[in-house]
Amino acid sequence: MSEVIERVSPADPGAEAPALEWSVDPWRESPARAATGFLAAIALGVLAVRWAPVPLAGWALGIALLTLLAPAYLPMRCRVDDAGLGRRLGLGWERRAWGQVRRARLGAEGLYVSSLRHGGPLEPFRGLLLPLPRHSSAELQAELARLMEAHGV
């Protein structure tokens, strides 16, 4: 089971509610999709290194491609609390404070938030998807909906 919902106590005893955390492992959710993403990242990286006119540029492009396709094959840790939300992919966290969120949508694939009120050409760079496990519980979805409503998104 890839869904692990945790209620993490806040570090500050005066804080209101515990954080909501869960993890998604693409290799357990959809092994074929994860393998396809990983093999595509490797193949494109090899092509970039092999065909680049400058070797250093090829390696940089190869690493960029591996990073860009990482959500397809790396496990992800997601966190939502009263301060905001974020996801950990690989070694780093990508976070959004609730004050930055202008639009949010909770669907079967996950919680999508954006700092843009309406979509546009910058949408892929301003949006953040916190994927839900394939068989996510109604409890997790209800908690996320409650947090979204509490913060007015």
N, CA, C and O atoms as a GROMACS GRO file, in nm:
protein
  612
    1MET      N    1   0.085  -0.118   0.000
    1MET     CA    2   0.000   0.000   0.000
    1MET      C    3   0.088   0.123   0.000
    1MET      O    4   0.175   0.136   0.086
    2SER      N    5   0.068   0.214  -0.095
    2SER     CA    6   0.156   0.329  -0.105
    2SER      C    7   0.104   0.449  -0.029
    2SER      O    8   0.179   0.544  -0.006
    3GLU      N    9  -0.022   0.448   0.011
    3GLU     CA   10  -0.075   0.563   0.083
    3GLU      C   11  -0.046   0.549   0.231
    3GLU      O   12  -0.090   0.454   0.296
    4VAL      N   13   0.027   0.642   0.283
    4VAL     CA   14   0.054   0.646   0.425
    4VAL      C   15   0.016   0.786   0.470
    4VAL      O   16   0.087   0.882   0.442
    5ILE      N   17  -0.095   0.798   0.540
    5ILE     CA   18  -0.138   0.927   0.588
    5ILE      C   19  -0.088   0.943   0.730
    5ILE      O   20  -0.111   0.858   0.816
    6GLU      N   21  -0.020   1.052   0.753
    6GLU     CA   22   0.032   1.079   0.887
    6GLU      C   23  -0.018   1.215   0.931
    6GLU      O   24  -0.029   1.308   0.852
    7ARG      N   25  -0.048   1.226   1.056
    7ARG     CA   26  -0.076   1.355   1.115
    7ARG      C   27   0.046   1.388   1.201
    7ARG      O   28   0.067   1.330   1.307
    8VAL      N   29   0.123   1.481   1.152
    8VAL     CA   30   0.248   1.517   1.218
    8VAL      C   31   0.221   1.633   1.311
    8VAL      O   32   0.167   1.736   1.269
    9SER      N   33   0.257   1.619   1.436
    9SER     CA   34   0.235   1.726   1.533
    9SER      C   35   0.321   1.846   1.498
    9SER      O   36   0.436   1.829   1.459
   10PRO      N   37   0.267   1.966   1.511
   10PRO     CA   38   0.345   2.084   1.480
   10PRO      C   39   0.457   2.104   1.580
   10PRO      O   40   0.446   2.064   1.696
   11ALA      N   41   0.566   2.166   1.536
   11ALA     CA   42   0.680   2.192   1.624
   11ALA      C   43   0.643   2.292   1.732
   11ALA      O   44   0.693   2.284   1.844
   12ASP      N   45   0.557   2.387   1.699
   12ASP     CA   46   0.515   2.490   1.793
   12ASP      C   47   0.390   2.442   1.866
   12ASP      O   48   0.289   2.414   1.803
   13PRO      N   49   0.395   2.431   2.000
   13PRO     CA   50   0.279   2.382   2.074
   13PRO      C   51   0.156   2.472   2.058
   13PRO      O   52   0.044   2.426   2.080
   14GLY      N   53   0.173   2.598   2.019
   14GLY     CA   54   0.061   2.689   2.001
   14GLY      C   55  -0.002   2.680   1.864
   14GLY      O   56  -0.101   2.747   1.838
   15ALA      N   57   0.053   2.597   1.776
   15ALA     CA   58   0.000   2.586   1.640
   15ALA      C   59  -0.136   2.517   1.644
   15ALA      O   60  -0.168   2.442   1.736
   16GLU      N   61  -0.216   2.545   1.540
   16GLU     CA   62  -0.354   2.498   1.540
   16GLU      C   63  -0.370   2.350   1.513
   16GLU      O   64  -0.418   2.276   1.599
   17ALA      N   65  -0.331   2.305   1.396
   17ALA     CA   66  -0.362   2.168   1.356
   17ALA      C   67  -0.235   2.096   1.311
   17ALA      O   68  -0.139   2.160   1.267
   18PRO      N   69  -0.234   1.965   1.322
   18PRO     CA   70  -0.119   1.890   1.272
   18PRO      C   71  -0.116   1.890   1.119
   18PRO      O   72  -0.218   1.910   1.053
   19ALA      N   73   0.002   1.866   1.066
   19ALA     CA   74   0.018   1.860   0.921
   19ALA      C   75  -0.036   1.727   0.868
   19ALA      O   76  -0.039   1.627   0.939
   20LEU      N   77  -0.078   1.730   0.745
   20LEU     CA   78  -0.126   1.611   0.677
   20LEU      C   79  -0.018   1.571   0.577
   20LEU      O   80   0.018   1.650   0.490
   21GLU      N   81   0.033   1.450   0.588
   21GLU     CA   82   0.140   1.403   0.499
   21GLU      C   83   0.103   1.268   0.439
   21GLU      O   84   0.039   1.186   0.504
   22TRP      N   85   0.146   1.246   0.315
   22TRP     CA   86   0.129   1.118   0.249
   22TRP      C   87   0.240   1.101   0.147
   22TRP      O   88   0.309   1.197   0.112
   23SER      N   89   0.256   0.980   0.101
   23SER     CA   90   0.359   0.952   0.001
   23SER      C   91   0.298   0.876  -0.116
   23SER      O   92   0.199   0.803  -0.103
   24VAL      N   93   0.361   0.895  -0.231
   24VAL     CA   94   0.320   0.826  -0.353
   24VAL      C   95   0.444   0.768  -0.418
   24VAL      O   96   0.541   0.841  -0.443
   25ASP      N   97   0.442   0.640  -0.444
   25ASP     CA   98   0.554   0.573  -0.508
   25ASP      C   99   0.510   0.527  -0.647
   25ASP      O  100   0.430   0.434  -0.659
   26PRO      N  101   0.562   0.592  -0.753
   26PRO     CA  102   0.520   0.555  -0.889
   26PRO      C  103   0.547   0.409  -0.923
   26PRO      O  104   0.474   0.351  -1.004
   27TRP      N  105   0.649   0.348  -0.864
   27TRP     CA  106   0.681   0.209  -0.894
   27TRP      C  107   0.578   0.114  -0.837
   27TRP      O  108   0.562   0.003  -0.888
   28ARG      N  109   0.506   0.155  -0.732
   28ARG     CA  110   0.397   0.072  -0.678
   28ARG      C  111   0.264   0.106  -0.742
   28ARG      O  112   0.181   0.018  -0.764
   29GLU      N  113   0.244   0.235  -0.772
   29GLU     CA  114   0.118   0.280  -0.831
   29GLU      C  115   0.101   0.228  -0.973
   29GLU      O  116  -0.002   0.170  -1.007
   30SER      N  117   0.202   0.249  -1.055
   30SER     CA  118   0.196   0.210  -1.196
   30SER      C  119   0.337   0.178  -1.244
   30SER      O  120   0.405   0.265  -1.300
   31PRO      N  121   0.383   0.054  -1.223
   31PRO     CA  122   0.520   0.018  -1.259
   31PRO      C  123   0.553   0.041  -1.407
   31PRO      O  124   0.664   0.083  -1.439
   32ALA      N  125   0.458   0.015  -1.495
   32ALA     CA  126   0.485   0.033  -1.638
   32ALA      C  127   0.507   0.180  -1.671
   32ALA      O  128   0.596   0.215  -1.749
   33ARG      N  129   0.426   0.267  -1.612
   33ARG     CA  130   0.442   0.411  -1.636
   33ARG      C  131   0.573   0.462  -1.579
   33ARG      O  132   0.641   0.543  -1.642
   34ALA      N  133   0.610   0.416  -1.459
   34ALA     CA  134   0.735   0.458  -1.398
   34ALA      C  135   0.854   0.410  -1.480
   34ALA      O  136   0.950   0.485  -1.501
   35ALA      N  137   0.849   0.287  -1.527
   35ALA     CA  138   0.959   0.234  -1.609
   35ALA      C  139   0.969   0.309  -1.741
   35ALA      O  140   1.079   0.337  -1.788
   36THR      N  141   0.855   0.341  -1.800
   36THR     CA  142   0.856   0.418  -1.926
   36THR      C  143   0.917   0.556  -1.904
   36THR      O  144   0.999   0.600  -1.985
   37GLY      N  145   0.878   0.623  -1.798
   37GLY     CA  146   0.934   0.755  -1.768
   37GLY      C  147   1.083   0.750  -1.742
   37GLY      O  148   1.158   0.836  -1.789
   38PHE      N  149   1.126   0.649  -1.668
   38PHE     CA  150   1.268   0.635  -1.638
   38PHE      C  151   1.348   0.604  -1.764
   38PHE      O  152   1.453   0.665  -1.788
   39LEU      N  153   1.301   0.510  -1.844
   39LEU     CA  154   1.372   0.475  -1.967
   39LEU      C  155   1.373   0.592  -2.066
   39LEU      O  156   1.473   0.612  -2.136
   40ALA      N  157   1.264   0.667  -2.073
   40ALA     CA  158   1.261   0.784  -2.160
   40ALA      C  159   1.361   0.889  -2.114
   40ALA      O  160   1.430   0.950  -2.196
   41ALA      N  161   1.370   0.910  -1.984
   41ALA     CA  162   1.467   1.007  -1.930
   41ALA      C  163   1.610   0.964  -1.962
   41ALA      O  164   1.692   1.046  -2.002
   42ILE      N  165   1.639   0.836  -1.943
   42ILE     CA  166   1.774   0.785  -1.972
   42ILE      C  167   1.804   0.796  -2.122
   42ILE      O  168   1.911   0.843  -2.160
   43ALA      N  169   1.710   0.754  -2.206
   43ALA     CA  170   1.733   0.757  -2.351
   43ALA      C  171   1.753   0.900  -2.400
   43ALA      O  172   1.845   0.925  -2.478
   44LEU      N  173   1.670   0.992  -2.356
   44LEU     CA  174   1.686   1.131  -2.398
   44LEU      C  175   1.815   1.191  -2.344
   44LEU      O  176   1.880   1.271  -2.411
   45GLY      N  177   1.852   1.152  -2.223
   45GLY     CA  178   1.979   1.200  -2.167
   45GLY      C  179   2.098   1.150  -2.245
   45GLY      O  180   2.192   1.225  -2.270
   46VAL      N  181   2.095   1.023  -2.283
   46VAL     CA  182   2.205   0.966  -2.363
   46VAL      C  183   2.213   1.036  -2.499
   46VAL      O  184   2.322   1.067  -2.546
   47LEU      N  185   2.098   1.059  -2.561
   47LEU     CA  186   2.098   1.129  -2.689
   47LEU      C  187   2.153   1.271  -2.675
   47LEU      O  188   2.228   1.318  -2.761
   48ALA      N  189   2.116   1.338  -2.568
   48ALA     CA  190   2.166   1.474  -2.546
   48ALA      C  191   2.318   1.475  -2.529
   48ALA      O  192   2.386   1.561  -2.585
   49VAL      N  193   2.370   1.381  -2.452
   49VAL     CA  194   2.515   1.374  -2.430
   49VAL      C  195   2.587   1.337  -2.559
   49VAL      O  196   2.693   1.392  -2.590
   50ARG      N  197   2.531   1.245  -2.632
   50ARG     CA  198   2.598   1.194  -2.752
   50ARG      C  199   2.599   1.295  -2.866
   50ARG      O  200   2.698   1.305  -2.938
   51TRP      N  201   2.489   1.369  -2.885
   51TRP     CA  202   2.477   1.454  -3.002
   51TRP      C  203   2.505   1.602  -2.976
   51TRP      O  204   2.500   1.683  -3.068
   52ALA      N  205   2.533   1.638  -2.855
   52ALA     CA  206   2.561   1.778  -2.826
   52ALA      C  207   2.695   1.819  -2.886
   52ALA      O  208   2.792   1.743  -2.879
   53PRO      N  209   2.702   1.938  -2.944
   53PRO     CA  210   2.828   1.983  -3.002
   53PRO      C  211   2.934   2.010  -2.895
   53PRO      O  212   3.053   1.996  -2.920
   54VAL      N  213   2.889   2.048  -2.776
   54VAL     CA  214   2.980   2.072  -2.664
   54VAL      C  215   2.946   1.969  -2.555
   54VAL      O  216   2.832   1.965  -2.509
   55PRO      N  217   3.042   1.885  -2.515
   55PRO     CA  218   3.011   1.779  -2.418
   55PRO      C  219   2.949   1.829  -2.288
   55PRO      O  220   2.857   1.767  -2.235
   56LEU      N  221   2.997   1.940  -2.236
   56LEU     CA  222   2.943   1.992  -2.111
   56LEU      C  223   2.795   2.031  -2.127
   56LEU      O  224   2.715   2.010  -2.036
   57ALA      N  225   2.760   2.088  -2.241
   57ALA     CA  226   2.620   2.124  -2.268
   57ALA      C  227   2.533   1.999  -2.278
   57ALA      O  228   2.419   1.998  -2.233
   58GLY      N  229   2.587   1.894  -2.336
   58GLY     CA  230   2.514   1.768  -2.346
   58GLY      C  231   2.486   1.708  -2.209
   58GLY      O  232   2.375   1.661  -2.183
   59TRP      N  233   2.585   1.711  -2.121
   59TRP     CA  234   2.565   1.659  -1.985
   59TRP      C  235   2.465   1.745  -1.908
   59TRP      O  236   2.382   1.692  -1.834
   60ALA      N  237   2.473   1.875  -1.925
   60ALA     CA  238   2.377   1.964  -1.857
   60ALA      C  239   2.234   1.936  -1.906
   60ALA      O  240   2.141   1.930  -1.825
   61LEU      N  241   2.218   1.920  -2.035
   61LEU     CA  242   2.086   1.889  -2.090
   61LEU      C  243   2.038   1.752  -2.044
   61LEU      O  244   1.920   1.734  -2.014
   62GLY      N  245   2.128   1.655  -2.038
   62GLY     CA  246   2.091   1.521  -1.991
   62GLY      C  247   2.043   1.523  -1.846
   62GLY      O  248   1.945   1.458  -1.812
   63ILE      N  249   2.112   1.598  -1.761
   63ILE     CA  250   2.070   1.610  -1.621
   63ILE      C  251   1.938   1.684  -1.611
   63ILE      O  252   1.853   1.649  -1.529
   64ALA      N  253   1.921   1.787  -1.693
   64ALA     CA  254   1.795   1.861  -1.693
   64ALA      C  255   1.678   1.769  -1.734
   64ALA      O  256   1.570   1.778  -1.676
   65LEU      N  257   1.700   1.683  -1.831
   65LEU     CA  258   1.594   1.590  -1.874
   65LEU      C  259   1.561   1.489  -1.764
   65LEU      O  260   1.444   1.457  -1.742
   66LEU      N  261   1.662   1.439  -1.695
   66LEU     CA  262   1.638   1.347  -1.584
   66LEU      C  263   1.556   1.416  -1.474
   66LEU      O  264   1.466   1.355  -1.416
   67THR      N  265   1.588   1.542  -1.448
   67THR     CA  266   1.515   1.618  -1.345
   67THR      C  267   1.373   1.647  -1.389
   67THR      O  268   1.280   1.636  -1.309
   68LEU      N  269   1.356   1.685  -1.514
   68LEU     CA  270   1.224   1.719  -1.566
   68LEU      C  271   1.128   1.600  -1.562
   68LEU      O  272   1.010   1.617  -1.533
   69LEU      N  273   1.178   1.482  -1.590
   69LEU     CA  274   1.093   1.362  -1.591
   69LEU      C  275   1.090   1.289  -1.457
   69LEU      O  276   1.028   1.183  -1.447
   70ALA      N  277   1.155   1.343  -1.355
   70ALA     CA  278   1.163   1.278  -1.224
   70ALA      C  279   1.027   1.246  -1.161
   70ALA      O  280   1.016   1.140  -1.098
   71PRO      N  281   0.924   1.329  -1.174
   71PRO     CA  282   0.796   1.291  -1.112
   71PRO      C  283   0.738   1.160  -1.165
   71PRO      O  284   0.654   1.098  -1.099
   72ALA      N  285   0.782   1.117  -1.282
   72ALA     CA  286   0.731   0.992  -1.338
   72ALA      C  287   0.790   0.870  -1.268
   72ALA      O  288   0.728   0.764  -1.267
   73TYR      N  289   0.909   0.883  -1.209
   73TYR     CA  290   0.973   0.764  -1.155
   73TYR      C  291   1.028   0.776  -1.013
   73TYR      O  292   1.070   0.676  -0.956
   74LEU      N  293   1.031   0.894  -0.954
   74LEU     CA  294   1.080   0.908  -0.817
   74LEU      C  295   0.965   0.912  -0.716
   74LEU      O  296   0.863   0.974  -0.742
   75PRO      N  297   0.981   0.847  -0.602
   75PRO     CA  298   0.879   0.856  -0.497
   75PRO      C  299   0.866   1.002  -0.450
   75PRO      O  300   0.963   1.078  -0.450
   76MET      N  301   0.746   1.036  -0.411
   76MET     CA  302   0.717   1.174  -0.372
   76MET      C  303   0.652   1.176  -0.234
   76MET      O  304   0.567   1.093  -0.203
   77ARG      N  305   0.692   1.272  -0.154
   77ARG     CA  306   0.633   1.294  -0.022
   77ARG      C  307   0.558   1.427  -0.028
   77ARG      O  308   0.615   1.529  -0.068
   78CYS      N  309   0.431   1.427   0.012
   78CYS     CA  310   0.348   1.548   0.006
   78CYS      C  311   0.309   1.589   0.147
   78CYS      O  312   0.289   1.506   0.235
   79ARG      N  313   0.297   1.722   0.166
   79ARG     CA  314   0.263   1.776   0.298
   79ARG      C  315   0.171   1.897   0.280
   79ARG      O  316   0.197   1.985   0.199
   80VAL      N  317   0.064   1.898   0.358
   80VAL     CA  318  -0.028   2.012   0.361
   80VAL      C  319  -0.053   2.046   0.507
   80VAL      O  320  -0.086   1.959   0.587
   81ASP      N  321  -0.034   2.174   0.540
   81ASP     CA  322  -0.060   2.220   0.677
   81ASP      C  323  -0.118   2.361   0.673
   81ASP      O  324  -0.151   2.411   0.566
   82ASP      N  325  -0.129   2.423   0.787
   82ASP     CA  326  -0.188   2.557   0.792
   82ASP      C  327  -0.099   2.663   0.729
   82ASP      O  328  -0.149   2.769   0.691
   83ALA      N  329   0.031   2.639   0.718
   83ALA     CA  330   0.122   2.736   0.657
   83ALA      C  331   0.118   2.728   0.504
   83ALA      O  332   0.137   2.829   0.437
   84GLY      N  333   0.094   2.612   0.450
   84GLY     CA  334   0.093   2.595   0.305
   84GLY      C  335   0.102   2.448   0.268
   84GLY      O  336   0.061   2.360   0.343
   85LEU      N  337   0.155   2.424   0.149
   85LEU     CA  338   0.166   2.286   0.102
   85LEU      C  339   0.297   2.270   0.025
   85LEU      O  340   0.358   2.367  -0.020
   86GLY      N  341   0.337   2.145   0.010
   86GLY     CA  342   0.461   2.120  -0.061
   86GLY      C  343   0.476   1.973  -0.095
   86GLY      O  344   0.403   1.887  -0.047
   87ARG      N  345   0.576   1.949  -0.179
   87ARG     CA  346   0.607   1.810  -0.214
   87ARG      C  347   0.759   1.795  -0.217
   87ARG      O  348   0.832   1.885  -0.258
   88ARG      N  349   0.802   1.680  -0.174
   88ARG     CA  350   0.944   1.648  -0.177
   88ARG      C  351   0.966   1.545  -0.286
   88ARG      O  352   0.905   1.438  -0.286
   89LEU      N  353   1.054   1.580  -0.377
   89LEU     CA  354   1.086   1.491  -0.488
   89LEU      C  355   1.237   1.486  -0.497
   89LEU      O  356   1.302   1.588  -0.524
   90GLY      N  357   1.293   1.370  -0.474
   90GLY     CA  358   1.439   1.360  -0.474
   90GLY      C  359   1.496   1.425  -0.348
   90GLY      O  360   1.463   1.386  -0.236
   91LEU      N  361   1.582   1.524  -0.367
   91LEU     CA  362   1.650   1.586  -0.253
   91LEU      C  363   1.588   1.716  -0.207
   91LEU      O  364   1.626   1.768  -0.102
   92GLY      N  365   1.493   1.771  -0.282
   92GLY     CA  366   1.443   1.904  -0.246
   92GLY      C  367   1.293   1.912  -0.234
   92GLY      O  368   1.218   1.830  -0.287
   93TRP      N  369   1.250   2.015  -0.162
   93TRP     CA  370   1.109   2.044  -0.144
   93TRP      C  371   1.068   2.157  -0.237
   93TRP      O  372   1.145   2.250  -0.260
   94GLU      N  373   0.948   2.149  -0.289
   94GLU     CA  374   0.886   2.258  -0.363
   94GLU      C  375   0.763   2.296  -0.282
   94GLU      O  376   0.674   2.214  -0.262
   95ARG      N  377   0.757   2.422  -0.237
   95ARG     CA  378   0.651   2.464  -0.146
   95ARG      C  379   0.573   2.582  -0.200
   95ARG      O  380   0.622   2.660  -0.282
   96ARG      N  381   0.450   2.594  -0.151
   96ARG     CA  382   0.365   2.710  -0.178
   96ARG      C  383   0.298   2.748  -0.046
   96ARG      O  384   0.240   2.662   0.021
   97ALA      N  385   0.305   2.874  -0.010
   97ALA     CA  386   0.230   2.924   0.105
   97ALA      C  387   0.085   2.945   0.061
   97ALA      O  388   0.060   2.970  -0.057
   98TRP      N  389  -0.008   2.934   0.153
   98TRP     CA  390  -0.148   2.951   0.117
   98TRP      C  391  -0.173   3.089   0.058
   98TRP      O  392  -0.262   3.104  -0.026
   99GLY      N  393  -0.097   3.189   0.098
   99GLY     CA  394  -0.112   3.323   0.045
   99GLY      C  395  -0.075   3.333  -0.102
   99GLY      O  396  -0.122   3.424  -0.171
  100GLN      N  397   0.006   3.243  -0.152
  100GLN     CA  398   0.047   3.242  -0.292
  100GLN      C  399  -0.054   3.169  -0.382
  100GLN      O  400  -0.054   3.188  -0.503
  101VAL      N  401  -0.137   3.086  -0.323
  101VAL     CA  402  -0.229   3.002  -0.400
  101VAL      C  403  -0.351   3.084  -0.441
  101VAL      O  404  -0.424   3.135  -0.356
  102ARG      N  405  -0.372   3.097  -0.571
  102ARG     CA  406  -0.486   3.171  -0.625
  102ARG      C  407  -0.596   3.077  -0.675
  102ARG      O  408  -0.713   3.115  -0.685
  103ARG      N  409  -0.557   2.954  -0.707
  103ARG     CA  410  -0.652   2.859  -0.764
  103ARG      C  411  -0.612   2.719  -0.719
  103ARG      O  412  -0.493   2.686  -0.714
  104ALA      N  413  -0.710   2.638  -0.685
  104ALA     CA  414  -0.684   2.500  -0.644
  104ALA      C  415  -0.794   2.410  -0.698
  104ALA      O  416  -0.910   2.450  -0.710
  105ARG      N  417  -0.756   2.287  -0.730
  105ARG     CA  418  -0.851   2.189  -0.781
  105ARG      C  419  -0.815   2.052  -0.722
  105ARG      O  420  -0.702   2.005  -0.736
  106LEU      N  421  -0.911   1.990  -0.658
  106LEU     CA  422  -0.892   1.857  -0.602
  106LEU      C  423  -0.963   1.758  -0.692
  106LEU      O  424  -1.085   1.761  -0.704
  107GLY      N  425  -0.885   1.670  -0.755
  107GLY     CA  426  -0.941   1.571  -0.844
  107GLY      C  427  -0.891   1.432  -0.810
  107GLY      O  428  -0.822   1.414  -0.709
  108ALA      N  429  -0.924   1.338  -0.892
  108ALA     CA  430  -0.884   1.199  -0.868
  108ALA      C  431  -0.732   1.184  -0.878
  108ALA      O  432  -0.674   1.100  -0.808
  109GLU      N  433  -0.668   1.265  -0.964
  109GLU     CA  434  -0.522   1.254  -0.980
  109GLU      C  435  -0.445   1.323  -0.869
  109GLU      O  436  -0.331   1.286  -0.842
  110GLY      N  437  -0.507   1.422  -0.804
  110GLY     CA  438  -0.438   1.488  -0.694
  110GLY      C  439  -0.488   1.628  -0.670
  110GLY      O  440  -0.589   1.672  -0.725
  111LEU      N  441  -0.416   1.698  -0.585
  111LEU     CA  442  -0.446   1.838  -0.553
  111LEU      C  443  -0.355   1.925  -0.637
  111LEU      O  444  -0.232   1.920  -0.623
  112TYR      N  445  -0.415   2.006  -0.725
  112TYR     CA  446  -0.339   2.096  -0.811
  112TYR      C  447  -0.361   2.238  -0.763
  112TYR      O  448  -0.475   2.281  -0.748
  113VAL      N  449  -0.253   2.310  -0.739
  113VAL     CA  450  -0.262   2.450  -0.698
  113VAL      C  451  -0.178   2.534  -0.794
  113VAL      O  452  -0.081   2.487  -0.853
  114SER      N  453  -0.218   2.660  -0.807
  114SER     CA  454  -0.147   2.751  -0.895
  114SER      C  455  -0.146   2.890  -0.834
  114SER      O  456  -0.239   2.929  -0.764
  115SER      N  457  -0.039   2.964  -0.861
  115SER     CA  458  -0.031   3.102  -0.816
  115SER      C  459  -0.096   3.197  -0.916
  115SER      O  460  -0.099   3.318  -0.893
  116LEU      N  461  -0.148   3.144  -1.026
  116LEU     CA  462  -0.220   3.224  -1.125
  116LEU      C  463  -0.370   3.204  -1.109
  116LEU      O  464  -0.416   3.090  -1.094
  117ARG      N  465  -0.446   3.311  -1.112
  117ARG     CA  466  -0.591   3.298  -1.099
  117ARG      C  467  -0.651   3.231  -1.222
  117ARG      O  468  -0.746   3.153  -1.210
  118HIS      N  469  -0.597   3.260  -1.339
  118HIS     CA  470  -0.642   3.199  -1.465
  118HIS      C  471  -0.520   3.140  -1.532
  118HIS      O  472  -0.408   3.190  -1.517
  119GLY      N  473  -0.540   3.034  -1.607
  119GLY     CA  474  -0.429   2.970  -1.678
  119GLY      C  475  -0.367   3.064  -1.780
  119GLY      O  476  -0.424   3.167  -1.814
  120GLY      N  477  -0.252   3.028  -1.827
  120GLY     CA  478  -0.183   3.107  -1.927
  120GLY      C  479  -0.053   3.038  -1.965
  120GLY      O  480  -0.030   2.923  -1.928
  121PRO      N  481   0.031   3.107  -2.038
  121PRO     CA  482   0.156   3.044  -2.082
  121PRO      C  483   0.252   3.011  -1.967
  121PRO      O  484   0.339   2.925  -1.983
  122LEU      N  485   0.237   3.077  -1.853
  122LEU     CA  486   0.324   3.048  -1.739
  122LEU      C  487   0.269   2.940  -1.646
  122LEU      O  488   0.333   2.905  -1.547
  123GLU      N  489   0.153   2.888  -1.677
  123GLU     CA  490   0.088   2.790  -1.591
  123GLU      C  491   0.178   2.670  -1.556
  123GLU      O  492   0.182   2.631  -1.440
  124PRO      N  493   0.250   2.611  -1.651
  124PRO     CA  494   0.334   2.496  -1.615
  124PRO      C  495   0.443   2.530  -1.512
  124PRO      O  496   0.492   2.442  -1.441
  125PHE      N  497   0.481   2.657  -1.505
  125PHE     CA  498   0.588   2.697  -1.413
  125PHE      C  499   0.532   2.744  -1.279
  125PHE      O  500   0.606   2.750  -1.180
  126ARG      N  501   0.406   2.777  -1.273
  126ARG     CA  502   0.345   2.830  -1.151
  126ARG      C  503   0.259   2.730  -1.079
  126ARG      O  504   0.221   2.752  -0.964
  127GLY      N  505   0.226   2.619  -1.144
  127GLY     CA  506   0.140   2.518  -1.084
  127GLY      C  507   0.220   2.414  -1.007
  127GLY      O  508   0.339   2.395  -1.030
  128LEU      N  509   0.151   2.347  -0.917
  128LEU     CA  510   0.212   2.240  -0.837
  128LEU      C  511   0.108   2.132  -0.816
  128LEU      O  512  -0.002   2.159  -0.768
  129LEU      N  513   0.141   2.009  -0.852
  129LEU     CA  514   0.052   1.896  -0.835
  129LEU      C  515   0.101   1.809  -0.720
  129LEU      O  516   0.216   1.764  -0.720
  130LEU      N  517   0.014   1.788  -0.624
  130LEU     CA  518   0.040   1.693  -0.516
  130LEU      C  519  -0.042   1.569  -0.549
  130LEU      O  520  -0.162   1.565  -0.522
  131PRO      N  521   0.021   1.467  -0.608
  131PRO     CA  522  -0.057   1.351  -0.652
  131PRO      C  523  -0.112   1.272  -0.533
  131PRO      O  524  -0.049   1.262  -0.428
  132LEU      N  525  -0.230   1.217  -0.554
  132LEU     CA  526  -0.290   1.130  -0.455
  132LEU      C  527  -0.262   0.986  -0.495
  132LEU      O  528  -0.254   0.955  -0.614
  133PRO      N  529  -0.248   0.898  -0.399
  133PRO     CA  530  -0.235   0.756  -0.433
  133PRO      C  531  -0.357   0.710  -0.512
  133PRO      O  532  -0.467   0.762  -0.494
  134ARG      N  533  -0.338   0.612  -0.596
  134ARG     CA  534  -0.445   0.563  -0.682
  134ARG      C  535  -0.568   0.523  -0.602
  134ARG      O  536  -0.681   0.550  -0.643
  135HIS      N  537  -0.547   0.460  -0.491
  135HIS     CA  538  -0.659   0.417  -0.405
  135HIS      C  539  -0.660   0.502  -0.279
  135HIS      O  540  -0.655   0.450  -0.168
  136SER      N  541  -0.667   0.633  -0.298
  136SER     CA  542  -0.664   0.722  -0.182
  136SER      C  543  -0.795   0.711  -0.105
  136SER      O  544  -0.901   0.684  -0.161
  137SER      N  545  -0.785   0.732   0.024
  137SER     CA  546  -0.901   0.718   0.110
  137SER      C  547  -0.989   0.843   0.103
  137SER      O  548  -0.943   0.952   0.068
  138ALA      N  549  -1.113   0.824   0.137
  138ALA     CA  550  -1.206   0.936   0.144
  138ALA      C  551  -1.164   1.032   0.255
  138ALA      O  552  -1.190   1.152   0.247
  139GLU      N  553  -1.100   0.979   0.358
  139GLU     CA  554  -1.054   1.062   0.469
  139GLU      C  555  -0.950   1.164   0.421
  139GLU      O  556  -0.957   1.281   0.459
  140LEU      N  557  -0.855   1.121   0.340
  140LEU     CA  558  -0.753   1.211   0.288
  140LEU      C  559  -0.816   1.319   0.200
  140LEU      O  560  -0.782   1.437   0.213
  141GLN      N  561  -0.906   1.282   0.112
  141GLN     CA  562  -0.971   1.379   0.024
  141GLN      C  563  -1.057   1.477   0.103
  141GLN      O  564  -1.061   1.596   0.070
  142ALA      N  565  -1.125   1.428   0.206
  142ALA     CA  566  -1.207   1.516   0.289
  142ALA      C  567  -1.121   1.617   0.366
  142ALA      O  568  -1.157   1.734   0.378
  143GLU      N  569  -1.008   1.571   0.418
  143GLU     CA  570  -0.917   1.661   0.490
  143GLU      C  571  -0.860   1.768   0.398
  143GLU      O  572  -0.850   1.884   0.436
  144LEU      N  573  -0.823   1.728   0.276
  144LEU     CA  574  -0.770   1.824   0.180
  144LEU      C  575  -0.876   1.926   0.141
  144LEU      O  576  -0.847   2.046   0.131
  145ALA      N  577  -0.999   1.880   0.119
  145ALA     CA  578  -1.109   1.973   0.087
  145ALA      C  579  -1.133   2.069   0.202
  145ALA      O  580  -1.160   2.187   0.180
  146ARG      N  581  -1.125   2.019   0.324
  146ARG     CA  582  -1.144   2.105   0.441
  146ARG      C  583  -1.036   2.212   0.449
  146ARG      O  584  -1.066   2.328   0.477
  147LEU      N  585  -0.911   2.173   0.426
  147LEU     CA  586  -0.801   2.269   0.431
  147LEU      C  587  -0.813   2.373   0.319
  147LEU      O  588  -0.786   2.492   0.341
  148MET      N  589  -0.854   2.330   0.200
  148MET     CA  590  -0.873   2.425   0.090
  148MET      C  591  -0.982   2.526   0.125
  148MET      O  592  -0.965   2.646   0.102
  149GLU      N  593  -1.092   2.477   0.180
  149GLU     CA  594  -1.201   2.567   0.217
  149GLU      C  595  -1.159   2.661   0.329
  149GLU      O  596  -1.196   2.779   0.328
  150ALA      N  597  -1.084   2.611   0.425
  150ALA     CA  598  -1.040   2.695   0.536
  150ALA      C  599  -0.950   2.809   0.489
  150ALA      O  600  -0.946   2.914   0.553
  151HIS      N  601  -0.879   2.789   0.379
  151HIS     CA  602  -0.789   2.891   0.329
  151HIS      C  603  -0.846   2.967   0.208
  151HIS      O  604  -0.776   3.045   0.144
  152GLY      N  605  -0.970   2.944   0.178
  152GLY     CA  606  -1.039   3.021   0.076
  152GLY      C  607  -0.999   2.995  -0.067
  152GLY      O  608  -1.006   3.085  -0.151
  153VAL      N  609  -0.957   2.875  -0.097
  153VAL     CA  610  -0.925   2.840  -0.236
  153VAL      C  611  -1.010   2.726  -0.283
  153VAL      O  612  -0.998   2.682  -0.398
   0.00000   0.00000   0.00000
